[in-house]
């Protein structure tokens, strides 16, 4: 699974090589737990912003602390493996911090892509993106899909 790169130093080396070849590197991030059409549209839009797409997923501990106490439905290894099979995704990595600032600093992508639930003004890492000279791209369709909504619908069907 060469598309999965956990080591940040190794991924930074890869990014440096890609940029030296003139490739435009795009970084996006999220939980990507139960993949739905909103994820697909976001990934497709992010890939359209450059030549190489890196997807950084939130680790299981982050999801348990900040999203769902029960944690993700799919653990981080499963989520990374699933995303690594998408044709739009070139590399997958993982991070545990609340924001992706430190990974942005390390990788220095050309573009940081986020879904439509953000704007360039409310993006938590906007200052870092600007400092490293990257561009912010808002991609995907309106945020009307979510893993939480999917889980709610499944529970409603079960309790019928």
Buried (B, 14 or more C-beta within 10 A) or exposed (E): EEBBBEEBEEBBEBBEEBBEEEBBBBBBBBBBBBBBEBBBBBBBBBBEBBBBBBBBBBBBEBBEBEBBEEBBBBBBEEBBBBBBEBEBBBBBBBBEEEEBBBBBEBBBBBBBBBBBBBEBEEBEBBEBBBEBEBBBBBBBBEEEBBBEEBBEEEEEEEEE
